[in-house]
């Protein structure tokens, strides 16, 4: 998938990722359509969306741009605030 967009959401710096799903184009004989350079031609198959939180471990094969943005934004302060927020939410859901 091709990275299309990274959006930063909330004070906790959630990364909203949008990727383009690329589908190979075939001719009427079922053969792949190639461009002038002999490379396959792809059509958009829509979008794949996902959200990453600062307490997540990014995959080794994550887009480098996403890794860079996470490293820039996911400071210790942001991570601490997110952990505190989650604990507060859990306490509200399960009062003792």
N, CA and C atoms as an extended XYZ file, in Angstrom:
288
Properties=species:S:1:pos:R:3:atomname:S:1:resname:S:1:resid:I:1 pbc="F F F"
N         0.836       -1.180        0.000 N   UNK     1
C         0.000        0.000        0.000 CA  UNK     1
C         0.880        1.242        0.000 C   UNK     1
N         0.376        2.241       -0.622 N   UNK     2
C         1.096        3.513       -0.723 CA  UNK     2
C         0.572        4.487        0.329 C   UNK     2
N         1.493        5.080        1.082 N   UNK     3
C         1.103        6.062        2.091 CA  UNK     3
C         0.515        7.281        1.393 C   UNK     3
N        -0.676        7.680        1.829 N   UNK     4
C        -1.360        8.813        1.207 CA  UNK     4
C        -1.418       10.021        2.132 C   UNK     4
N        -1.658        9.768        3.448 N   UNK     5
C        -1.854       10.897        4.347 CA  UNK     5
C        -1.561       10.483        5.790 C   UNK     5
N        -0.968       11.413        6.534 N   UNK     6
C        -0.803       11.264        7.979 CA  UNK     6
C        -1.451       12.488        8.615 C   UNK     6
N        -2.385       12.255        9.510 N   UNK     7
C        -3.012       13.348       10.242 CA  UNK     7
C        -2.757       13.135       11.727 C   UNK     7
N        -2.522       14.215       12.446 N   UNK     8
C        -2.293       14.153       13.883 CA  UNK     8
C        -3.579       14.574       14.583 C   UNK     8
N        -4.039       13.717       15.503 N   UNK     9
C        -5.307       13.978       16.184 CA  UNK     9
C        -5.118       13.960       17.692 C   UNK     9
N        -5.736       14.866       18.345 N   UNK    10
C        -5.855       14.993       19.795 CA  UNK    10
C        -4.553       15.422       20.455 C   UNK    10
N        -4.692       15.766       21.712 N   UNK    11
C        -3.536       16.180       22.505 CA  UNK    11
C        -2.564       15.030       22.710 C   UNK    11
N        -3.019       13.786       22.437 N   UNK    12
C        -2.185       12.602       22.626 CA  UNK    12
C        -1.447       12.197       21.348 C   UNK    12
N        -1.576       13.026       20.320 N   UNK    13
C        -0.821       12.870       19.069 CA  UNK    13
C        -1.055       11.518       18.398 C   UNK    13
N        -2.328       11.109       18.348 N   UNK    14
C        -2.668        9.899       17.603 CA  UNK    14
C        -2.362       10.163       16.129 C   UNK    14
N        -1.797        9.179       15.455 N   UNK    15
C        -1.505        9.314       14.032 CA  UNK    15
C        -2.569        8.569       13.241 C   UNK    15
N        -3.325        9.318       12.453 N   UNK    16
C        -4.335        8.732       11.579 CA  UNK    16
C        -3.678        8.536       10.221 C   UNK    16
N        -3.586        7.286        9.810 N   UNK    17
C        -2.875        6.926        8.589 CA  UNK    17
C        -3.885        6.536        7.514 C   UNK    17
N        -3.687        7.077        6.314 N   UNK    18
C        -4.504        6.665        5.170 CA  UNK    18
C        -3.558        6.170        4.089 C   UNK    18
N        -3.808        4.948        3.628 N   UNK    19
C        -2.995        4.341        2.582 CA  UNK    19
C        -3.876        4.005        1.387 C   UNK    19
N        -3.301        4.114        0.205 N   UNK    20
C        -4.019        3.771       -1.021 CA  UNK    20
C        -3.778        2.293       -1.315 C   UNK    20
N        -4.848        1.580       -1.538 N   UNK    21
C        -4.754        0.176       -1.931 CA  UNK    21
C        -4.582        0.150       -3.443 C   UNK    21
N        -3.487       -0.419       -3.899 N   UNK    22
C        -3.209       -0.453       -5.330 CA  UNK    22
C        -3.551       -1.827       -5.898 C   UNK    22
N        -4.365       -1.822       -6.945 N   UNK    23
C        -4.820       -3.051       -7.591 CA  UNK    23
C        -4.245       -3.087       -8.998 C   UNK    23
N        -3.545       -4.182       -9.361 N   UNK    24
C        -2.971       -4.245      -10.714 CA  UNK    24
C        -4.062       -4.245      -11.785 C   UNK    24
N        -3.771       -3.560      -12.881 N   UNK    25
C        -4.711       -3.490      -14.012 CA  UNK    25
C        -4.363       -4.593      -15.009 C   UNK    25
N        -5.414       -5.273      -15.510 N   UNK    26
C        -5.236       -6.338      -16.491 CA  UNK    26
C        -6.010       -6.009      -17.755 C   UNK    26
N        -5.497       -6.473      -18.902 N   UNK    27
C        -6.215       -6.267      -20.158 CA  UNK    27
C        -7.267       -7.358      -20.332 C   UNK    27
N        -7.967       -7.321      -21.459 N   UNK    28
C        -9.074       -8.265      -21.693 CA  UNK    28
C        -8.618       -9.713      -21.780 C   UNK    28
N        -7.313       -9.943      -22.023 N   UNK    29
C        -6.777      -11.301      -22.081 CA  UNK    29
C        -6.240      -11.770      -20.726 C   UNK    29
N        -6.380      -10.927      -19.721 N   UNK    30
C        -5.913      -11.290      -18.396 CA  UNK    30
C        -4.433      -11.021      -18.163 C   UNK    30
N        -3.807      -10.320      -19.104 N   UNK    31
C        -2.390       -9.985      -18.973 CA  UNK    31
C        -2.231       -8.652      -18.249 C   UNK    31
N        -1.185       -8.508      -17.439 N   UNK    32
C        -0.974       -7.227      -16.760 CA  UNK    32
C        -0.717       -6.102      -17.759 C   UNK    32
N        -1.315       -4.943      -17.521 N   UNK    33
C        -1.079       -3.757      -18.346 CA  UNK    33
C         0.217       -3.122      -17.847 C   UNK    33
N         1.107       -2.797      -18.804 N   UNK    34
C         2.390       -2.201      -18.463 CA  UNK    34
C         2.482       -0.789      -19.026 C   UNK    34
N         3.217        0.080      -18.319 N   UNK    35
C         3.426        1.436      -18.829 CA  UNK    35
C         4.577        1.430      -19.832 C   UNK    35
N         4.971        2.593      -20.313 N   UNK    36
C         6.030        2.698      -21.324 CA  UNK    36
C         7.375        2.174      -20.832 C   UNK    36
N         7.576        2.156      -19.526 N   UNK    37
C         8.832        1.659      -18.954 CA  UNK    37
C         8.774        0.169      -18.635 C   UNK    37
N         7.661       -0.469      -18.969 N   UNK    38
C         7.515       -1.894      -18.713 CA  UNK    38
C         7.093       -2.230      -17.293 C   UNK    38
N         6.712       -1.204      -16.540 N   UNK    39
C         6.265       -1.407      -15.163 CA  UNK    39
C         4.756       -1.628      -15.129 C   UNK    39
N         4.271       -2.453      -14.193 N   UNK    40
C         2.817       -2.683      -14.109 CA  UNK    40
C         2.059       -1.397      -13.783 C   UNK    40
N         0.857       -1.291      -14.325 N   UNK    41
C        -0.030       -0.160      -14.059 CA  UNK    41
C        -1.007       -0.591      -12.969 C   UNK    41
N        -1.221        0.303      -12.008 N   UNK    42
C        -2.126        0.010      -10.899 CA  UNK    42
C        -3.282        0.992      -10.885 C   UNK    42
N        -4.433        0.517      -10.424 N   UNK    43
C        -5.595        1.361      -10.175 CA  UNK    43
C        -5.789        1.436       -8.666 C   UNK    43
N        -6.468        2.479       -8.218 N   UNK    44
C        -6.757        2.608       -6.800 CA  UNK    44
C        -7.894        1.664       -6.436 C   UNK    44
N        -7.659        0.889       -5.394 N   UNK    45
C        -8.686       -0.015       -4.891 CA  UNK    45
C        -9.371        0.554       -3.668 C   UNK    45
N        -9.178        1.857       -3.447 N   UNK    46
C        -9.771        2.493       -2.283 CA  UNK    46
C        -8.699        2.812       -1.256 C   UNK    46
N        -9.140        2.995       -0.033 N   UNK    47
C        -8.233        3.390        1.041 CA  UNK    47
C        -8.286        2.407        2.199 C   UNK    47
N        -7.165        2.301        2.874 N   UNK    48
C        -7.080        1.576        4.134 CA  UNK    48
C        -6.711        2.613        5.181 C   UNK    48
N        -7.474        2.652        6.275 N   UNK    49
C        -7.232        3.636        7.327 CA  UNK    49
C        -6.937        2.919        8.640 C   UNK    49
N        -6.063        3.539        9.433 N   UNK    50
C        -5.744        3.001       10.753 CA  UNK    50
C        -5.257        4.129       11.643 C   UNK    50
N        -5.315        3.909       12.944 N   UNK    51
C        -4.886        4.908       13.913 CA  UNK    51
C        -3.801        4.290       14.792 C   UNK    51
N        -2.731        5.039       14.994 N   UNK    52
C        -1.629        4.597       15.838 CA  UNK    52
C        -1.574        5.474       17.082 C   UNK    52
N        -1.372        4.835       18.236 N   UNK    53
C        -1.295        5.530       19.513 CA  UNK    53
C         0.136        5.481       20.030 C   UNK    53
N         0.471        6.421       20.883 N   UNK    54
C         1.859        6.554       21.352 CA  UNK    54
C         2.335        5.396       22.207 C   UNK    54
N         1.436        4.518       22.653 N   UNK    55
C         1.873        3.365       23.432 CA  UNK    55
C         2.067        2.120       22.562 C   UNK    55
N         1.981        2.307       21.254 N   UNK    56
C         2.146        1.199       20.322 CA  UNK    56
C         3.600        1.097       19.871 C   UNK    56
N         4.006       -0.125       19.551 N   UNK    57
C         5.308       -0.361       18.941 CA  UNK    57
C         5.094       -0.442       17.440 C   UNK    57
N         5.817        0.378       16.694 N   UNK    58
C         5.648        0.386       15.251 CA  UNK    58
C         6.364       -0.805       14.621 C   UNK    58
N         5.754       -1.356       13.598 N   UNK    59
C         6.333       -2.502       12.895 CA  UNK    59
C         7.618       -2.094       12.173 C   UNK    59
N         8.503       -3.039       12.021 N   UNK    60
C         9.759       -2.777       11.310 CA  UNK    60
C         9.511       -2.285        9.883 C   UNK    60
N         8.442       -2.781        9.263 N   UNK    61
C         8.168       -2.410        7.870 CA  UNK    61
C         7.205       -1.219        7.750 C   UNK    61
N         7.012       -0.495        8.851 N   UNK    62
C         6.170        0.708        8.811 CA  UNK    62
C         6.803        1.736        7.879 C   UNK    62
N         5.980        2.551        7.242 N   UNK    63
C         6.482        3.625        6.384 CA  UNK    63
C         7.442        4.502        7.180 C   UNK    63
N         8.568        4.863        6.583 N   UNK    64
C         9.569        5.675        7.285 CA  UNK    64
C         8.997        7.026        7.700 C   UNK    64
N         8.134        7.602        6.869 N   UNK    65
C         7.530        8.891        7.199 CA  UNK    65
C         6.675        8.794        8.473 C   UNK    65
N         6.001        7.675        8.652 N   UNK    66
C         5.200        7.455        9.860 CA  UNK    66
C         6.124        7.308       11.067 C   UNK    66
N         7.193        6.538       10.909 N   UNK    67
C         8.157        6.376       12.002 CA  UNK    67
C         8.750        7.723       12.421 C   UNK    67
N         9.099        8.527       11.430 N   UNK    68
C         9.682        9.839       11.725 CA  UNK    68
C         8.699       10.739       12.464 C   UNK    68
N         7.438       10.728       12.033 N   UNK    69
C         6.416       11.552       12.672 CA  UNK    69
C         6.175       11.082       14.109 C   UNK    69
N         6.131        9.778       14.317 N   UNK    70
C         5.943        9.238       15.668 CA  UNK    70
C         7.109        9.630       16.566 C   UNK    70
N         8.316        9.515       16.060 N   UNK    71
C         9.489        9.870       16.863 CA  UNK    71
C         9.470       11.357       17.240 C   UNK    71
N         9.020       12.172       16.309 N   UNK    72
C         8.947       13.618       16.549 CA  UNK    72
C         7.894       13.977       17.594 C   UNK    72
N         6.721       13.348       17.514 N   UNK    73
C         5.570       13.769       18.323 CA  UNK    73
C         5.375       12.993       19.614 C   UNK    73
N         5.771       11.732       19.639 N   UNK    74
C         5.502       10.906       20.803 CA  UNK    74
C         6.584       11.091       21.864 C   UNK    74
N         6.565       12.234       22.483 N   UNK    75
C         7.527       12.564       23.529 CA  UNK    75
C         7.158       11.820       24.820 C   UNK    75
N         8.069       11.826       25.770 N   UNK    76
C         7.778       11.204       27.065 CA  UNK    76
C         6.578       11.878       27.727 C   UNK    76
N         6.462       13.190       27.545 N   UNK    77
C         5.329       13.931       28.113 CA  UNK    77
C         4.001       13.464       27.518 C   UNK    77
N         3.967       13.282       26.207 N   UNK    78
C         2.750       12.809       25.533 CA  UNK    78
C         2.422       11.387       25.985 C   UNK    78
N         3.430       10.529       26.049 N   UNK    79
C         3.212        9.143       26.470 CA  UNK    79
C         2.682        9.084       27.902 C   UNK    79
N         3.232        9.912       28.784 N   UNK    80
C         2.783        9.946       30.170 CA  UNK    80
C         1.335       10.437       30.268 C   UNK    80
N         1.007       11.471       29.520 N   UNK    81
C        -0.360       12.001       29.524 CA  UNK    81
C        -1.347       10.955       29.015 C   UNK    81
N        -0.971       10.201       27.997 N   UNK    82
C        -1.835        9.158       27.434 CA  UNK    82
C        -2.050        8.039       28.461 C   UNK    82
N        -0.987        7.633       29.130 N   UNK    83
C        -1.094        6.584       30.148 CA  UNK    83
C        -2.008        7.041       31.289 C   UNK    83
N        -1.844        8.280       31.717 N   UNK    84
C        -2.689        8.834       32.779 CA  UNK    84
C        -4.144        8.887       32.334 C   UNK    84
N        -4.392        9.336       31.116 N   UNK    85
C        -5.750        9.412       30.582 CA  UNK    85
C        -6.395        8.030       30.556 C   UNK    85
N        -5.664        7.034       30.090 N   UNK    86
C        -6.211        5.677       30.025 CA  UNK    86
C        -6.552        5.160       31.427 C   UNK    86
N        -5.677        5.421       32.390 N   UNK    87
C        -5.929        4.985       33.768 CA  UNK    87
C        -7.170        5.667       34.332 C   UNK    87
N        -7.337        6.951       34.055 N   UNK    88
C        -8.517        7.680       34.517 CA  UNK    88
C        -9.790        7.122       33.891 C   UNK    88
N        -9.734        6.806       32.617 N   UNK    89
C       -10.897        6.235       31.932 CA  UNK    89
C       -11.253        4.862       32.511 C   UNK    89
N       -10.249        4.062       32.773 N   UNK    90
C       -10.477        2.737       33.362 CA  UNK    90
C       -11.093        2.867       34.748 C   UNK    90
N       -10.615        3.830       35.542 N   UNK    91
C       -11.172        4.040       36.889 CA  UNK    91
C       -12.629        4.478       36.822 C   UNK    91
N       -12.986        5.285       35.838 N   UNK    92
C       -14.381        5.702       35.681 CA  UNK    92
C       -15.273        4.524       35.262 C   UNK    92
N       -14.762        3.649       34.443 N   UNK    93
C       -15.538        2.487       33.988 CA  UNK    93
C       -15.703        1.439       35.081 C   UNK    93
N       -14.696        1.325       35.939 N   UNK    94
C       -14.694        0.306       36.974 CA  UNK    94
C       -14.425        0.904       38.349 C   UNK    94
N       -15.367        1.677       38.870 N   UNK    95
C       -15.143        2.262       40.202 CA  UNK    95
C       -15.109        1.163       41.259 C   UNK    95
N       -14.288        1.367       42.245 N   UNK    96
C       -14.169        0.334       43.301 CA  UNK    96
C       -15.150        0.522       44.406 C   UNK    96
